[in-house]
């Protein structure tokens, strides 16, 4: 009943690595980021706008995190998300944190989402700051402290 949690910086390759690892292990793949994006799509708003709303409406993150925990309990899964390793710290068999140079991450996001590198850089910085504030407020988790990885 293996559980792998992959967290990391925005556009660091979490989804790519998690999807490939799940494939190689023959595990299910769950993306907290995709769950968050689905909420934005359902509401007809941008990802950045959902981040802004989530800063005062903690039910958004809590719903994504509850779904993440539910999926982890089923086992044989690789779960990726900014907060996945912290949320699953007591149940994950393996916790992985991905980091990448800001220029590389901006290029990845630019290519993936079809936006300029400058816009991608601004988005990464805004998302990471929003994530930091929210996770500290909701859970008391400082995502810059990666010492338990």
C-alpha positions as MATLAB code, in Angstrom:
seq = 'XXXXXXXXXXXXXXXXXXXXXXXXXXXXXXXXXXXXXXXXXXXXXXXXXXXXXXXXXXXXXXXXXXXXXXXXXXXXXXXXXXXXXXXXXXXXXXXXXXXXXXXXXXXXXXXXXXXXXXXXXXXXXXXXXXXXXXXXXXXXXXXXXXXXX';
ca = [
       0.000    0.000    0.000;
       2.604    2.532   -1.121;
       2.024    6.260   -0.863;
       4.414    8.711   -2.524;
       3.925   12.453   -1.976;
       5.652   14.881   -4.332;
       5.737   18.577   -3.501;
       7.810   21.416   -4.847;
       7.982   24.831   -6.362;
       5.501   26.057   -8.956;
       6.391   24.740  -12.436;
       9.263   22.645  -11.076;
       8.009   19.497  -12.798;
       5.967   17.958   -9.970;
       3.198   16.705  -12.227;
       5.583   15.389  -14.883;
       7.721   13.500  -12.354;
       4.729   12.213  -10.378;
       2.924   10.990  -13.483;
       6.050    9.168  -14.723;
       6.770    7.648  -11.303;
       3.160    6.441  -10.983;
       3.432    4.891  -14.434;
       6.673    3.083  -13.595;
       5.345    1.846  -10.238;
       1.958    0.943  -11.739;
       0.354    3.221   -9.106;
      -2.538    5.617   -9.470;
      -1.669    9.267  -10.090;
      -3.448   12.090   -8.253;
      -2.725   15.768   -8.781;
      -3.832   18.232   -6.116;
      -2.919   20.932   -8.632;
      -5.358   19.488  -11.151;
      -8.078   19.366   -8.482;
      -7.414   23.059   -7.770;
      -7.449   23.899  -11.502;
     -10.783   22.084  -11.926;
     -12.313   24.365   -9.308;
     -11.073   27.411  -11.259;
     -12.562   26.028  -14.475;
     -15.869   25.217  -12.765;
     -16.038   28.787  -11.487;
     -15.012   30.240  -14.848;
     -12.022   32.095  -13.394;
      -8.258   32.064  -13.845;
      -5.929   30.050  -11.663;
      -4.492   33.264  -10.201;
      -7.969   34.542   -9.383;
      -8.767   31.299   -7.558;
      -5.535   31.720   -5.586;
      -6.696   35.204   -4.555;
     -10.118   33.920   -3.514;
      -8.557   31.009   -1.621;
      -6.581   33.476    0.498;
      -9.815   34.327    2.337;
     -11.949   31.265    1.546;
     -10.043   28.420    3.178;
     -12.724   25.916    2.176;
     -11.131   25.693   -1.275;
      -7.777   24.390   -0.026;
      -9.418   22.249    2.625;
     -11.614   20.532    0.020;
      -8.588   19.795   -2.183;
      -6.573   18.576    0.803;
      -9.401   16.340    2.079;
      -9.646   14.756   -1.363;
      -5.858   14.281   -1.373;
      -5.987   12.490    1.983;
      -8.910   10.330    0.852;
      -6.975    9.262   -2.259;
      -3.832    8.545   -0.223;
      -5.741    6.217    2.109;
      -6.628    4.028   -0.877;
      -2.893    3.310   -1.304;
      -0.722    2.517   -4.310;
      -0.683    6.151   -5.371;
       1.666    8.964   -6.287;
       0.183   12.290   -5.226;
       1.596   15.607   -6.317;
       0.803   19.041   -4.984;
       2.405   22.058   -3.388;
       1.250   20.938    0.057;
       0.934   17.177   -0.561;
       3.986   16.114    1.442;
       2.979   18.216    4.437;
      -0.652   17.078    4.336;
       0.442   13.449    3.974;
       3.481   13.613    6.227;
       2.096   10.956    8.601;
       0.928    8.528    5.908;
       3.336    8.921    2.977;
       6.003    6.257    2.653;
       8.160    8.603    0.579;
       8.176   12.405    0.415;
       9.929   14.165   -2.465;
      10.515   17.893   -2.935;
      11.359   19.313   -6.373;
      13.211   22.563   -6.901;
      14.283   24.260  -10.103;
      15.832   27.520  -11.189;
      13.259   30.317  -11.585;
      14.272   30.827  -15.226;
      13.709   27.155  -16.019;
      10.368   27.198  -14.219;
       9.288   30.336  -16.082;
      10.199   28.690  -19.386;
       8.285   25.519  -18.436;
       5.157   27.494  -17.531;
       5.465   29.692  -20.605;
       5.643   26.658  -22.876;
       2.932   24.720  -21.050;
       0.393   27.557  -20.863;
       1.325   29.523  -23.974;
       2.206   32.765  -22.233;
       5.226   35.025  -22.282;
       8.152   34.205  -20.024;
       7.595   37.532  -18.229;
       3.940   36.669  -17.545;
       4.945   33.175  -16.447;
       7.524   34.618  -14.036;
       4.948   36.995  -12.538;
       2.454   34.162  -12.181;
       4.948   31.864  -10.464;
       5.881   34.547   -7.960;
       2.232   35.418   -7.269;
       1.188   31.767   -6.886;
       4.073   30.924   -4.590;
       3.414   33.919   -2.350;
      -0.301   33.080   -2.255;
       0.473   29.448   -1.397;
       2.893   30.490    1.350;
       0.378   32.831    3.001;
      -2.538   30.413    2.736;
      -0.768   27.339    4.065;
       0.657   29.320    6.965;
      -2.782   30.731    7.804;
      -4.721   27.482    7.331;
      -2.310   24.886    8.723;
       0.571   26.767   10.307;
       2.811   25.195    7.650;
       5.809   27.123    6.355;
       6.389   25.628    2.908;
       9.849   27.189    2.782;
      10.912   24.762    5.540;
      11.780   21.628    3.630;
      13.851   20.068    6.426;
      11.689   16.941    6.768;
      12.272   15.838    3.172;
];
